[in-house]
Amino acid sequence: MMQEMNRFVQAHDRYLALDDARGQCTTPAQREFMHIKILEAYLEVQYRARHIAALQYADGNDYADQN
């Protein structure tokens, strides 16, 4: 479980770093590239969060019910 938590934190940090770097883009091509990378990072964060919720549910934690 700690390994998944660490992966989530790393993915979230990557997302925040890309979001901060987005303001430094000067050309439309750079902005489009950054937008794609931010979306990929966002999806990874969501995947990691769902994985953690699934592990909690498997451990018998009812509060981790997925919607």
Sequence and secondary structure as in RCSB ss.txt:
>XXXX:A:sequence
MMQEMNRFVQAHDRYLALDDARGQCTTPAQREFMHIKILEAYLEVQYRARHIAALQYADGNDYADQN
>XXXX:A:secstr
 HHHHHHHHHHHHHHHHHHHHGGG  SHHHHHHHHHHHHHHHHHHHHHHHHHHHHHHHTT GGG   
